[in-house]
């Protein structure tokens, strides 16, 4: 790998042993993927924000960086907190969370604590080179914004943050951002998270290209997160909508490897049956975190209502106060909605007392990762909460 004189000096210990280890990690990582050089990044995002025993080496590295007086070199945001105050069992499971957060603060990260870092704190621009962890943020930045980041794991993410560098390979290169799988749509009623689940299963670590559909940014956030979960997809295009796919020909310089058509029946088959939905213990909204726009749009259905089943909104922390002060937010709380800031996956993984009953969610990502979870469309979820007015989409 070609290194500048400054990079070579850091690799050889000019800033101490801990920084040298971070540089060595990036260089070895890049060599594995035949990277030619290290590129400067505009920002980093850390995915290791849950203080659990499985990530002990990661936390030890962060602590050693702090002890060495090292700070992040680029704006660096964080994934959500694990919900250590959510229930008593969570406080026990994440007992070391306070020390981790103290170390992260000392490292100089921005305490946004959200997987939707791009909505408030760290908004990238088209073409920006990033060093992000968190699969749902990565796919949004690559696809909707047109920034460039690989799908980075923990340990690599903190090395990006303290060096301000990333190896040049993968989705940083033009040739790896073209389409590979063509997805045709035969759909009457869109369910973006379910669509994302299906596309992920088809594409699996490739670049899918969808025929034009007027998705909102919120729909692309939730659809992309589901793709990233079910198929490790880090980049998708929508013809005539996302910035790198003005036309089908532009994004497919060669013939697609595969062509698939997803139908309305395919989407409906993802949803749990009426009986399974009704037997769930609670409904969880917001994985990835709900933005203010999303929370207000979903929340309007709860105005003047009362829940018939417990429900929780998982919001971006930066907008939670604004939501709670809004009339719709106040109405949601009055209806019985629990409004929280933590990650629903970690917060709901320890469900002592719920027995065999499931969680219902309109999130494709949460459905994929959370054991004991059923999927329903947004309309299904609102219906089970008892707040949906007007015509209801028929549940299978």
C-alpha positions as CSV (number, residue, x, y, z in Angstrom):
1,X,0.0,0.0,0.0
2,X,1.2,3.5,-0.9
3,X,1.6,5.6,2.3
4,X,2.5,9.2,2.8
5,X,5.5,10.1,4.9
6,X,3.2,11.1,7.8
7,X,1.2,7.9,7.5
8,X,4.4,5.9,7.5
9,X,5.6,7.7,10.6
10,X,2.4,7.0,12.5
11,X,2.6,3.4,11.4
12,X,6.1,3.2,12.9
13,X,5.0,4.7,16.2
14,X,5.5,8.5,15.9
15,X,2.2,9.0,17.9
16,X,2.8,6.1,20.3
17,X,2.1,2.4,20.3
18,X,-1.7,2.6,20.4
19,X,-2.0,4.8,17.4
20,X,0.5,2.6,15.6
21,X,-1.7,-0.4,16.3
22,X,-4.7,1.5,14.8
23,X,-2.6,2.3,11.7
24,X,-1.4,-1.3,11.4
25,X,-5.0,-2.5,11.6
26,X,-6.1,-0.2,8.8
27,X,-3.1,-1.1,6.6
28,X,-3.6,-4.8,7.1
29,X,-7.3,-4.4,6.5
30,X,-6.6,-2.5,3.2
31,X,-3.9,-5.0,2.1
32,X,-6.5,-7.8,2.5
33,X,-8.7,-6.1,-0.1
34,X,-5.8,-4.9,-2.3
35,X,-6.3,-1.2,-1.4
36,X,-3.8,1.0,-3.1
37,X,-3.7,3.8,-0.5
38,X,-5.4,5.4,2.5
39,X,-7.9,8.2,1.9
40,X,-8.9,11.0,4.3
41,X,-12.5,10.7,5.5
42,X,-15.0,13.5,6.3
43,X,-16.5,11.7,9.3
44,X,-16.7,8.4,11.2
45,X,-19.5,6.6,13.0
46,X,-19.0,4.0,15.8
47,X,-21.2,1.0,16.1
48,X,-19.9,-0.4,19.4
49,X,-22.0,1.5,21.9
50,X,-23.3,-1.5,24.0
51,X,-21.1,-2.4,27.0
52,X,-21.3,-6.2,26.8
53,X,-18.7,-8.8,27.4
54,X,-18.5,-9.9,23.8
55,X,-16.8,-6.7,22.7
56,X,-14.2,-6.5,25.5
57,X,-11.2,-6.1,23.1
58,X,-13.0,-3.1,21.4
59,X,-13.6,-1.4,24.7
60,X,-10.0,-2.0,25.9
61,X,-8.7,-0.3,22.7
62,X,-11.0,2.7,23.3
63,X,-9.8,2.9,26.9
64,X,-6.1,2.7,25.9
65,X,-6.6,5.4,23.3
66,X,-8.1,7.6,26.1
67,X,-5.2,6.8,28.4
68,X,-2.8,7.8,25.7
69,X,-4.5,11.2,25.3
70,X,-5.6,10.5,21.7
71,X,-8.7,12.2,20.3
72,X,-10.8,11.5,17.1
73,X,-9.5,13.4,14.1
74,X,-12.8,13.8,12.3
75,X,-16.4,14.4,13.5
76,X,-17.5,11.0,14.9
77,X,-21.0,9.9,15.9
78,X,-22.3,7.0,17.8
79,X,-24.9,4.2,17.6
80,X,-27.8,4.2,20.1
81,X,-27.5,3.4,23.8
82,X,-28.6,-0.2,24.7
83,X,-31.4,0.8,27.0
84,X,-29.6,0.1,30.2
85,X,-32.3,2.1,32.1
86,X,-35.2,0.6,30.2
87,X,-35.9,-2.4,32.5
88,X,-34.1,-3.8,35.5
89,X,-32.7,-6.8,33.5
90,X,-31.1,-4.3,31.1
91,X,-29.4,-2.4,33.9
92,X,-27.8,-5.7,35.0
93,X,-26.8,-6.8,31.4
94,X,-25.2,-3.4,30.6
95,X,-23.8,-2.6,34.0
96,X,-20.5,-1.2,32.5
97,X,-22.2,1.3,30.2
98,X,-21.3,4.4,32.2
99,X,-17.5,3.8,31.9
100,X,-17.8,3.2,28.2
101,X,-19.6,6.5,27.7
102,X,-17.1,8.3,29.8
103,X,-14.3,6.9,27.6
104,X,-16.2,7.8,24.4
105,X,-16.7,11.4,25.7
106,X,-13.0,11.6,26.5
107,X,-12.2,10.4,23.0
108,X,-14.0,13.4,21.6
109,X,-17.0,11.7,19.9
110,X,-20.3,13.5,19.4
111,X,-22.9,12.1,21.8
112,X,-25.7,11.8,19.4
113,X,-26.4,8.1,20.3
114,X,-28.4,7.3,17.2
115,X,-28.1,5.0,14.2
116,X,-29.7,7.7,12.1
117,X,-26.6,10.0,12.5
118,X,-27.2,11.6,9.1
119,X,-30.5,13.1,10.1
120,X,-29.2,15.7,12.6
121,X,-25.6,15.5,13.7
122,X,-23.5,14.3,10.7
123,X,-25.1,14.9,7.4
124,X,-22.8,13.9,4.5
125,X,-22.7,15.3,1.0
126,X,-22.6,13.6,-2.3
127,X,-19.2,12.1,-3.0
128,X,-17.9,12.4,0.6
129,X,-15.6,9.6,1.8
130,X,-16.7,8.2,5.1
131,X,-15.5,5.7,7.7
132,X,-18.8,4.5,9.1
133,X,-19.9,1.4,11.0
134,X,-23.7,0.6,11.4
135,X,-25.2,-1.1,8.4
136,X,-28.4,1.0,8.2
137,X,-26.4,4.3,8.2
138,X,-23.9,2.9,5.7
139,X,-26.6,1.9,3.1
140,X,-28.4,5.2,3.5
141,X,-25.2,7.3,3.0
142,X,-24.2,5.2,0.0
143,X,-27.6,5.0,-1.7
144,X,-29.7,8.0,-0.8
145,X,-26.9,10.6,-0.4
146,X,-24.3,9.2,-2.8
147,X,-21.5,9.4,-0.2
148,X,-19.0,6.6,-0.1
149,X,-18.3,4.2,2.7
150,X,-17.6,0.5,3.0
151,X,-19.5,-1.8,5.4
152,X,-17.2,-1.5,8.3
153,X,-17.1,-3.5,11.5
154,X,-16.3,-2.4,15.0
155,X,-12.6,-2.1,15.7
156,X,-12.1,-0.8,12.2
157,X,-14.6,2.0,12.9
158,X,-12.6,3.4,15.8
159,X,-9.4,3.1,13.8
160,X,-11.0,5.3,11.2
161,X,-12.0,7.9,13.8
162,X,-8.6,8.4,15.4
163,X,-6.6,8.3,12.2
164,X,-9.1,10.1,9.9
165,X,-8.3,7.6,7.2
166,X,-9.8,4.6,5.4
167,X,-8.4,2.1,2.9
168,X,-9.4,2.8,-0.7
169,X,-11.3,-0.3,-1.9
170,X,-14.9,-1.6,-2.4
171,X,-17.6,1.0,-2.5
172,X,-15.1,3.9,-2.6
173,X,-14.4,2.9,-6.2
174,X,-16.6,3.8,-9.2
175,X,-16.5,0.3,-10.7
176,X,-18.0,-1.3,-7.6
177,X,-21.0,1.1,-7.4
178,X,-22.7,0.0,-10.6
179,X,-25.8,-2.2,-10.6
180,X,-25.7,-6.0,-10.5
181,X,-29.3,-7.2,-9.8
182,X,-32.3,-5.6,-11.5
183,X,-35.4,-5.5,-9.3
184,X,-38.7,-5.0,-11.1
185,X,-41.8,-4.0,-9.1
186,X,-45.4,-5.3,-9.6
187,X,-46.8,-3.7,-6.4
188,X,-50.1,-1.9,-5.7
189,X,-49.6,-1.0,-2.0
190,X,-46.0,-0.3,-1.1
191,X,-44.5,-1.8,2.1
192,X,-40.9,-0.5,2.0
193,X,-39.4,-2.5,4.9
194,X,-40.9,-5.8,3.6
195,X,-39.6,-4.9,0.1
196,X,-36.1,-4.4,1.7
197,X,-36.2,-7.8,3.4
198,X,-37.0,-9.5,0.1
199,X,-34.4,-7.6,-1.9
200,X,-31.7,-8.4,0.7
201,X,-32.5,-12.1,0.4
202,X,-32.1,-11.9,-3.4
203,X,-29.2,-9.5,-3.8
204,X,-26.9,-10.8,-0.9
205,X,-23.8,-8.5,-0.8
206,X,-24.5,-7.2,-4.3
207,X,-25.9,-3.9,-5.7
208,X,-29.6,-4.1,-6.5
209,X,-31.3,-1.5,-8.8
210,X,-35.0,-0.9,-8.4
211,X,-37.3,0.3,-11.1
212,X,-38.5,3.9,-10.4
213,X,-40.8,4.3,-7.5
214,X,-41.4,7.6,-5.6
215,X,-40.1,6.5,-2.2
216,X,-39.8,9.1,0.5
217,X,-36.5,9.4,2.4
218,X,-38.1,7.7,5.4
219,X,-39.2,4.8,3.3
220,X,-35.6,4.4,1.9
221,X,-34.2,4.6,5.4
222,X,-36.4,1.7,6.5
223,X,-36.1,-0.3,3.3
224,X,-32.3,0.1,3.2
225,X,-32.0,-1.0,6.8
226,X,-33.9,-4.2,6.0
227,X,-31.8,-4.9,2.9
228,X,-28.6,-4.5,5.0
229,X,-29.9,-6.9,7.6
230,X,-31.2,-9.7,5.4
231,X,-28.6,-9.6,2.7
232,X,-25.6,-7.5,3.8
233,X,-26.4,-5.0,1.1
234,X,-24.5,-1.7,1.4
235,X,-25.7,0.1,-1.7
236,X,-28.9,0.2,-3.7
237,X,-30.2,2.4,-6.5
238,X,-33.7,3.5,-7.5
239,X,-33.9,4.6,-11.1
240,X,-34.7,8.3,-11.5
241,X,-34.6,8.9,-7.7
242,X,-31.2,8.1,-6.1
243,X,-28.3,10.3,-7.2
244,X,-26.2,7.8,-9.1
245,X,-29.0,6.2,-11.1
246,X,-30.6,8.9,-13.4
247,X,-31.5,6.1,-15.9
248,X,-31.4,2.3,-16.1
249,X,-28.6,2.4,-18.7
250,X,-26.5,4.7,-16.6
251,X,-26.4,2.4,-13.7
252,X,-26.1,-0.8,-15.7
253,X,-23.1,-0.3,-18.1
254,X,-23.3,-4.1,-18.6
255,X,-26.3,-6.5,-18.5
256,X,-27.5,-7.2,-15.0
257,X,-26.4,-10.5,-13.5
258,X,-30.0,-11.3,-12.6
259,X,-33.5,-9.9,-13.0
260,X,-36.3,-10.4,-10.4
261,X,-39.8,-9.2,-10.2
262,X,-41.3,-8.6,-6.7
263,X,-45.1,-8.7,-6.6
264,X,-47.8,-7.6,-4.1
265,X,-48.2,-11.2,-3.0
266,X,-44.5,-11.4,-2.2
267,X,-44.8,-8.4,0.1
268,X,-48.0,-9.6,1.8
269,X,-46.5,-13.0,2.5
270,X,-43.8,-11.3,4.7
271,X,-46.5,-10.2,7.1
272,X,-47.6,-12.4,10.0
273,X,-51.1,-13.8,10.1
274,X,-53.9,-11.9,12.0
275,X,-53.8,-14.4,14.8
276,X,-50.1,-14.1,15.3
277,X,-50.3,-10.3,15.2
278,X,-53.0,-10.1,17.8
279,X,-51.2,-12.5,20.1
280,X,-48.1,-10.3,20.3
281,X,-47.3,-8.6,23.7
282,X,-46.3,-5.2,22.4
283,X,-45.6,-3.1,19.2
284,X,-42.2,-1.6,18.6
285,X,-41.7,1.3,16.2
286,X,-38.4,2.8,15.1
287,X,-35.5,0.5,14.0
288,X,-33.6,2.5,12.7
289,X,-34.6,5.3,15.0
290,X,-37.6,7.3,14.0
291,X,-36.9,10.8,12.8
292,X,-39.1,13.7,13.9
293,X,-40.9,13.7,10.6
294,X,-41.6,10.0,10.9
295,X,-42.7,10.1,14.5
296,X,-45.2,12.9,13.7
297,X,-46.6,11.1,10.7
298,X,-47.0,7.9,12.6
299,X,-48.0,9.6,15.8
300,X,-51.0,11.5,14.3
301,X,-52.9,8.2,14.3
302,X,-52.7,8.1,18.1
303,X,-54.3,11.5,18.7
304,X,-57.4,11.2,20.8
305,X,-57.0,7.4,21.1
306,X,-56.1,4.9,23.8
307,X,-53.8,1.9,23.1
308,X,-55.2,-1.5,23.3
309,X,-51.7,-3.0,23.4
310,X,-48.4,-1.5,24.7
311,X,-46.4,0.4,22.1
312,X,-43.0,2.1,22.1
313,X,-41.5,4.8,19.8
314,X,-37.7,4.6,19.5
315,X,-36.6,8.1,18.5
316,X,-33.5,9.9,17.5
317,X,-32.4,11.5,20.9
318,X,-31.8,14.9,19.3
319,X,-35.5,15.2,18.4
320,X,-37.2,13.5,21.3
321,X,-37.7,16.7,23.2
322,X,-39.2,18.4,20.2
323,X,-41.5,15.5,19.7
324,X,-42.6,15.4,23.3
325,X,-43.3,19.2,23.2
326,X,-45.4,18.8,20.0
327,X,-49.1,18.4,20.3
328,X,-48.9,15.1,18.5
329,X,-46.2,13.9,20.9
330,X,-48.2,14.8,23.9
331,X,-51.2,13.0,22.4
332,X,-49.1,9.9,21.9
333,X,-48.0,9.9,25.5
334,X,-51.6,10.4,26.6
335,X,-52.6,7.4,24.4
336,X,-50.1,5.3,26.3
337,X,-47.1,5.3,23.9
338,X,-43.7,4.9,25.6
339,X,-41.2,7.3,23.9
340,X,-37.6,6.1,24.3
341,X,-34.2,6.8,22.8
342,X,-32.3,3.5,23.0
343,X,-31.9,0.7,20.5
344,X,-35.0,-1.5,20.4
345,X,-33.0,-4.6,19.6
346,X,-30.9,-4.4,22.8
347,X,-33.8,-2.9,24.8
348,X,-36.1,-5.8,23.9
349,X,-33.7,-8.7,23.8
350,X,-34.2,-9.3,27.5
351,X,-37.9,-9.7,27.8
352,X,-38.4,-11.3,31.2
353,X,-42.1,-11.7,32.0
354,X,-43.5,-11.8,28.5
355,X,-43.2,-15.5,28.2
356,X,-43.6,-16.9,24.7
357,X,-45.5,-13.8,23.4
358,X,-43.9,-12.0,20.5
359,X,-43.1,-8.4,19.7
360,X,-44.9,-7.0,16.6
361,X,-42.9,-4.5,14.5
362,X,-43.2,-2.7,11.1
363,X,-39.4,-2.6,11.0
364,X,-37.7,-5.1,8.6
365,X,-34.4,-4.7,10.4
366,X,-35.8,-5.4,13.9
367,X,-37.9,-8.3,12.6
368,X,-34.7,-9.9,11.1
369,X,-32.5,-9.5,14.2
370,X,-34.9,-9.8,17.2
371,X,-35.7,-13.3,18.4
372,X,-39.4,-13.6,19.1
373,X,-40.5,-10.9,16.7
374,X,-43.3,-10.8,14.1
375,X,-43.5,-8.5,11.1
376,X,-46.5,-6.4,10.1
377,X,-46.9,-3.5,7.8
378,X,-47.3,0.0,9.4
379,X,-51.0,-0.4,8.9
380,X,-51.0,-3.7,10.6
381,X,-49.0,-2.3,13.6
382,X,-51.4,0.6,13.9
383,X,-54.4,-1.8,13.7
384,X,-53.0,-4.0,16.5
385,X,-52.5,-0.8,18.6
386,X,-56.2,-0.1,18.1
387,X,-55.6,3.4,16.6
388,X,-56.1,2.9,12.8
389,X,-59.1,4.8,11.3
390,X,-60.7,4.4,7.9
391,X,-59.9,1.6,5.5
392,X,-57.5,-1.1,6.8
393,X,-55.2,-3.1,4.7
394,X,-56.3,-6.7,4.9
395,X,-53.9,-8.8,7.0
396,X,-53.1,-12.3,5.7
